[in-house]
Amino acid sequence: MDKLLNGLKLKKEAVLLDSKPFIVKTFFAIATAYFLGKSHPVASRDMISVLFGLILTLEPVNITGVRSGWEQFFATLIGAITTTVIISIFGVNAITVGASVAATLYICLRVNWRNISPVALFTAIYMTQNIQLDALGNPSVLLTFNLRMIALGFGVFIAIVFNFIFSLIQYRKMGNRRIIFLMKSLLNHMNTLEQTMRNGDAAGFRSCQLKLAGVFNDIDSTTGLFTDMLKENAFVRKLMGVTDDRLRAKIELTRKLRVFCHLLFDSQYLLCENPAALSQSETRLAIADALHLMMDQLGSLKDFAEGRGGKIVNVKLSLPEDVQSKNTRRIMNNLDEMHVVLGRIQINLNNIASYK
């Protein structure tokens, strides 16, 4: 029974990303939207747009949700206007349905070739497959467009309300959890890298290097989240117990974690490109020992961020100095700099703890 219950539990990383509150928020938001939408004379005719728009607007930060809602409206306009022009002239058939989606795709690529909006494409299909009839029973593109926009706006509004309600509960602890998540991700990566170093596994280095890209993405995402929180209305931030000083200190901390990752990535790159360094067991084990010591220090910083107390571990690296290879010297310099960055992260954590 215990194994079954443990199997149903969310992973620690998912908990640190506030997945539990997000599941609860999604449940109440969807239930509320369905209840209110079904009683609305217009929105009740298109509950798919209500609920789909709501899901895409649920975000951990209020301003991010508002931005997501606005992006949906903009994408809907692109899809609706493009499709309206085509089907108004040529009617609805296999050719015009394909042309509407293709034209919408073209415009999306013209606006931003890096980001194709699925909402715009969905709207292009919607405008041809859910056409509304006017009082005389004639197909009406305008009524179809109005229905889509009203239903979408209904869902987006409810999502924004629930984003705000849950932010009152989550904001105080969200920042610390995200920082702990980043430190945990780094520790897991460094542990894998240390074992690879001790085993001298050349193939393992390339795998580690690819996985580190995910840590970079997590750091950038967290920095963006803190930046959005800083853009919130000052009164709202105060109401939620989030101060500007603490947010800025957390942004600075995530940037230092990114510098740490850059140095680690550079060291891994040098090891991948210079496999001869792996054959030198003394150098290889010295790097592994340095990683282990920094893991101890980073682990104690993570414990401090979690509020566990205890003394923060301050380590002293013992790296070989008589290194002939230029690349190996660069790795040693990277490790020294990573150690310095950990000291700066400790200062950031102390600052965060001191801010009220």
C-alpha positions as CSV (number, residue, x, y, z in Angstrom):
1,M,0.0,0.0,0.0
2,D,2.8,2.4,0.9
3,K,4.5,1.7,-2.5
4,L,1.2,2.5,-4.3
5,L,0.8,5.8,-2.4
6,N,4.5,6.7,-3.0
7,G,3.9,5.9,-6.7
8,L,1.0,8.4,-6.8
9,K,3.0,11.2,-5.3
10,L,4.3,14.0,-7.5
11,K,8.1,14.2,-7.9
12,K,9.9,16.6,-5.7
13,E,10.7,18.8,-8.7
14,A,7.1,19.1,-9.6
15,V,6.2,20.1,-6.0
16,L,8.9,22.8,-6.1
17,L,7.3,24.2,-9.2
18,D,4.0,24.6,-7.3
19,S,2.2,21.9,-9.3
20,K,-0.2,21.0,-6.5
21,P,-1.6,24.5,-6.2
22,F,-1.8,24.7,-10.0
23,I,-3.8,21.5,-10.1
24,V,-6.2,22.9,-7.5
25,K,-6.4,26.3,-9.3
26,T,-7.2,24.5,-12.6
27,F,-10.0,22.5,-11.0
28,F,-11.7,25.5,-9.4
29,A,-11.2,27.7,-12.5
30,I,-12.6,25.1,-14.9
31,A,-15.5,24.3,-12.6
32,T,-16.4,28.0,-12.2
33,A,-16.0,28.7,-15.9
34,Y,-18.3,25.8,-16.8
35,F,-20.9,26.7,-14.2
36,L,-21.0,30.4,-15.2
37,G,-20.5,29.7,-18.9
38,K,-23.4,27.3,-19.2
39,S,-25.7,30.1,-17.7
40,H,-24.4,32.7,-20.1
41,P,-26.6,33.2,-23.3
42,V,-23.6,33.5,-25.7
43,A,-20.7,31.8,-24.0
44,S,-22.8,28.6,-23.4
45,R,-22.8,28.0,-27.2
46,D,-19.0,27.7,-27.3
47,M,-17.7,26.1,-24.1
48,I,-14.7,24.8,-25.9
49,S,-13.3,28.3,-26.5
50,V,-14.2,29.3,-22.9
51,L,-12.3,26.4,-21.4
52,F,-9.4,26.3,-23.9
53,G,-8.8,30.0,-23.5
54,L,-8.9,29.6,-19.7
55,I,-6.3,26.8,-19.7
56,L,-3.9,28.8,-21.8
57,T,-4.2,31.9,-19.5
58,L,-3.6,30.1,-16.1
59,E,-0.1,31.2,-15.0
60,P,1.8,31.5,-11.7
61,V,2.2,35.2,-12.2
62,N,-0.7,37.7,-12.8
63,I,1.0,39.8,-15.4
64,T,2.1,36.7,-17.3
65,G,-1.5,35.5,-17.4
66,V,-2.7,38.9,-18.7
67,R,0.0,38.9,-21.4
68,S,-1.0,35.3,-22.4
69,G,-4.7,36.4,-22.6
70,W,-3.8,39.4,-24.8
71,E,-1.7,37.2,-27.1
72,Q,-4.7,34.9,-27.5
73,F,-6.9,37.8,-28.5
74,F,-4.3,39.0,-31.0
75,A,-3.8,35.5,-32.5
76,T,-7.6,35.1,-32.7
77,L,-7.9,38.3,-34.6
78,I,-5.3,37.1,-37.1
79,G,-7.1,33.8,-37.7
80,A,-10.6,35.3,-37.7
81,I,-9.9,38.2,-40.1
82,T,-7.8,36.0,-42.5
83,T,-10.5,33.3,-42.7
84,T,-13.4,35.8,-42.9
85,V,-11.9,37.4,-46.0
86,I,-11.4,34.1,-47.7
87,I,-14.7,32.4,-46.9
88,S,-16.7,35.6,-47.6
89,I,-15.5,35.7,-51.1
90,F,-15.2,32.0,-52.0
91,G,-17.5,30.2,-49.5
92,V,-16.6,27.2,-47.4
93,N,-15.2,24.2,-49.1
94,A,-12.1,22.0,-49.0
95,I,-10.0,24.5,-50.9
96,T,-11.0,27.6,-48.8
97,V,-10.5,25.7,-45.5
98,G,-7.0,24.7,-46.5
99,A,-6.3,28.2,-47.8
100,S,-7.6,29.9,-44.6
101,V,-5.2,27.8,-42.4
102,A,-2.3,28.3,-44.8
103,A,-2.8,32.0,-45.0
104,T,-3.1,32.3,-41.3
105,L,0.2,30.3,-40.9
106,Y,1.8,32.7,-43.4
107,I,0.8,35.8,-41.5
108,C,1.9,34.2,-38.2
109,L,5.4,33.6,-39.8
110,R,5.5,37.2,-41.0
111,V,4.6,38.5,-37.6
112,N,7.0,36.2,-35.7
113,W,8.7,33.4,-37.5
114,R,10.0,31.9,-34.3
115,N,6.6,31.5,-32.7
116,I,3.6,30.1,-34.6
117,S,0.4,30.5,-32.6
118,P,-1.8,27.4,-32.3
119,V,-4.6,29.7,-31.2
120,A,-4.5,31.5,-34.6
121,L,-4.6,28.2,-36.5
122,F,-7.4,26.9,-34.2
123,T,-9.4,30.1,-34.9
124,A,-9.0,29.7,-38.7
125,I,-10.4,26.1,-38.5
126,Y,-13.1,27.3,-36.0
127,M,-14.4,30.0,-38.3
128,T,-15.0,27.4,-41.1
129,Q,-16.4,24.6,-38.9
130,N,-18.6,26.4,-36.4
131,I,-20.4,29.0,-38.5
132,Q,-23.3,30.6,-36.8
133,L,-26.7,31.3,-38.4
134,D,-28.5,34.7,-38.2
135,A,-32.2,35.2,-37.5
136,L,-33.1,34.4,-41.1
137,G,-31.0,31.1,-41.0
138,N,-28.2,32.5,-43.2
139,P,-24.6,31.7,-42.3
140,S,-23.0,34.7,-40.6
141,V,-19.3,35.2,-40.3
142,L,-19.8,38.2,-38.0
143,L,-21.9,36.2,-35.5
144,T,-19.3,33.4,-35.6
145,F,-16.5,35.9,-34.9
146,N,-18.5,37.5,-32.0
147,L,-19.2,34.1,-30.5
148,R,-15.5,33.2,-30.6
149,M,-14.3,36.5,-29.1
150,I,-17.0,36.6,-26.3
151,A,-16.3,32.9,-25.3
152,L,-12.6,33.5,-25.3
153,G,-12.9,36.7,-23.3
154,F,-15.1,34.9,-20.8
155,G,-12.5,32.2,-20.2
156,V,-9.6,34.6,-20.1
157,F,-11.3,36.8,-17.5
158,I,-12.0,33.9,-15.2
159,A,-8.4,32.7,-15.5
160,I,-7.1,36.1,-14.6
161,V,-9.3,36.2,-11.5
162,F,-8.1,32.8,-10.3
163,N,-4.5,33.8,-11.1
164,F,-4.9,36.7,-8.8
165,I,-6.7,34.8,-6.0
166,F,-4.0,32.0,-5.9
167,S,-1.2,34.5,-6.2
168,L,-2.2,35.9,-2.8
169,I,-1.4,32.4,-1.4
170,Q,1.5,31.4,-3.6
171,Y,3.7,34.5,-4.1
172,R,5.3,34.5,-0.6
173,K,6.9,31.0,-1.1
174,M,7.0,30.7,-4.8
175,G,10.4,32.5,-5.2
176,N,12.2,30.3,-2.7
177,R,10.8,27.1,-4.2
178,R,12.0,28.1,-7.6
179,I,15.5,28.8,-6.3
180,I,15.6,25.5,-4.5
181,F,14.4,23.8,-7.7
182,L,17.3,25.3,-9.6
183,M,19.9,24.3,-7.0
184,K,18.5,20.8,-6.9
185,S,18.7,20.5,-10.7
186,L,22.3,21.7,-10.6
187,L,23.2,19.3,-7.9
188,N,21.7,16.4,-9.8
189,H,23.7,17.4,-12.9
190,M,26.9,17.8,-11.0
191,N,26.5,14.5,-9.3
192,T,26.1,12.8,-12.7
193,L,29.1,14.7,-14.0
194,E,31.3,13.7,-11.0
195,Q,30.5,10.0,-11.5
196,T,31.3,10.4,-15.2
197,M,34.6,12.0,-14.3
198,R,35.6,9.2,-11.9
199,N,34.7,6.6,-14.5
200,G,36.4,8.4,-17.3
201,D,33.4,7.9,-19.5
202,A,34.0,10.0,-22.7
203,A,30.5,9.3,-24.1
204,G,28.9,10.3,-20.8
205,F,30.3,13.8,-21.1
206,R,28.4,14.6,-24.3
207,S,25.2,13.4,-22.7
208,C,25.8,15.6,-19.6
209,Q,26.5,18.6,-21.8
210,L,23.2,18.2,-23.6
211,K,21.3,17.8,-20.3
212,L,22.8,21.0,-19.0
213,A,20.9,22.9,-21.7
214,G,17.7,22.1,-19.7
215,V,19.1,23.7,-16.6
216,F,19.8,26.9,-18.6
217,N,16.2,26.9,-19.7
218,D,15.0,26.5,-16.2
219,I,17.2,29.4,-15.0
220,D,16.0,31.7,-17.8
221,S,12.3,30.7,-17.1
222,T,12.7,31.5,-13.4
223,T,14.5,34.8,-14.1
224,G,11.6,35.7,-16.4
225,L,9.1,34.8,-13.7
226,F,10.8,37.0,-11.1
227,T,11.0,39.8,-13.6
228,D,7.3,39.6,-14.3
229,M,6.6,39.6,-10.6
230,L,8.6,42.8,-10.3
231,K,6.3,44.4,-13.0
232,E,3.2,43.8,-10.9
233,N,1.5,46.8,-9.3
234,A,3.4,47.9,-6.2
235,F,0.2,47.7,-4.1
236,V,-0.5,44.2,-5.3
237,R,3.1,43.1,-4.5
238,K,2.8,44.6,-1.0
239,L,-0.6,42.9,-0.5
240,M,1.1,39.6,-1.4
241,G,4.0,40.1,0.9
242,V,6.6,40.4,-1.8
243,T,9.1,43.2,-1.6
244,D,11.1,44.8,-4.4
245,D,14.4,44.2,-2.6
246,R,13.8,40.5,-2.2
247,L,12.7,40.1,-5.8
248,R,15.8,41.9,-7.1
249,A,18.0,39.8,-4.9
250,K,16.4,36.7,-6.3
251,I,16.9,37.9,-9.9
252,E,20.5,38.6,-9.1
253,L,20.9,35.1,-7.6
254,T,19.4,33.4,-10.7
255,R,21.9,35.3,-12.8
256,K,24.8,34.1,-10.7
257,L,23.5,30.5,-11.1
258,R,23.5,31.1,-14.8
259,V,27.2,32.3,-14.7
260,F,27.9,29.1,-12.7
261,C,26.3,27.0,-15.4
262,H,28.2,28.8,-18.1
263,L,31.5,28.0,-16.4
264,L,30.4,24.4,-15.9
265,F,29.3,24.1,-19.6
266,D,32.6,25.5,-20.8
267,S,34.5,23.0,-18.7
268,Q,32.4,20.2,-20.0
269,Y,32.9,21.4,-23.6
270,L,36.7,21.4,-23.1
271,L,36.6,17.9,-21.7
272,C,34.5,16.7,-24.6
273,E,36.8,18.2,-27.2
274,N,40.0,17.1,-25.4
275,P,39.5,13.4,-24.5
276,A,43.2,13.2,-23.7
277,A,42.5,15.0,-20.4
278,L,40.3,12.1,-19.4
279,S,43.2,9.7,-19.7
280,Q,45.2,11.6,-17.1
281,S,43.7,10.0,-14.0
282,E,45.3,12.5,-11.6
283,T,43.8,15.5,-13.3
284,R,40.5,13.8,-13.9
285,L,40.1,12.8,-10.2
286,A,41.2,16.3,-9.1
287,I,38.3,17.8,-11.1
288,A,35.9,15.2,-9.7
289,D,37.1,16.0,-6.2
290,A,36.5,19.8,-6.8
291,L,33.0,19.1,-8.1
292,H,32.3,17.0,-5.0
293,L,33.4,19.8,-2.7
294,M,31.3,22.4,-4.6
295,M,28.3,20.1,-4.4
296,D,28.7,20.0,-0.6
297,Q,28.7,23.8,-0.6
298,L,25.8,24.2,-3.0
299,G,23.9,21.5,-1.0
300,S,24.3,23.5,2.2
301,L,23.1,26.6,0.4
302,K,20.0,24.7,-0.8
303,D,19.4,23.6,2.8
304,F,19.7,27.2,3.9
305,A,17.2,28.3,1.2
306,E,14.8,25.6,2.4
307,G,15.0,27.0,6.0
308,R,16.5,23.9,7.4
309,G,19.2,25.9,9.3
310,G,22.6,24.3,9.9
311,K,25.9,25.7,9.0
312,I,26.7,26.7,5.4
313,V,29.7,24.6,4.2
314,N,32.6,26.7,3.0
315,V,35.1,24.6,1.0
316,K,38.7,25.2,-0.2
317,L,39.6,23.7,-3.6
318,S,42.9,22.0,-4.0
319,L,43.6,22.0,-7.7
320,P,46.9,21.0,-9.4
321,E,48.9,24.1,-10.4
322,D,51.6,22.5,-12.6
323,V,49.3,21.9,-15.5
324,Q,50.8,22.0,-19.0
325,S,47.7,21.8,-21.2
326,K,46.2,25.2,-22.0
327,N,42.7,23.7,-22.0
328,T,43.2,22.0,-18.7
329,R,44.4,25.2,-17.1
330,R,41.2,26.9,-18.4
331,I,39.1,24.1,-16.7
332,M,41.0,24.8,-13.4
333,N,40.3,28.5,-13.8
334,N,36.7,27.8,-14.4
335,L,36.5,25.7,-11.2
336,D,38.1,28.5,-9.2
337,E,35.6,31.0,-10.6
338,M,32.7,28.6,-9.9
339,H,33.8,28.5,-6.3
340,V,33.9,32.3,-6.2
341,V,30.3,32.4,-7.6
342,L,29.1,30.1,-4.9
343,G,30.4,32.6,-2.3
344,R,28.5,35.4,-4.1
345,I,25.3,33.2,-4.1
346,Q,25.7,32.8,-0.3
347,I,25.8,36.6,0.0
348,N,22.6,36.8,-2.1
349,L,20.8,34.3,0.1
350,N,21.8,36.2,3.2
351,N,20.4,39.4,1.7
352,I,17.2,37.7,0.8
353,A,16.8,36.4,4.3
354,S,17.5,39.8,5.8
355,Y,14.9,41.7,3.7
356,K,11.5,42.0,5.2
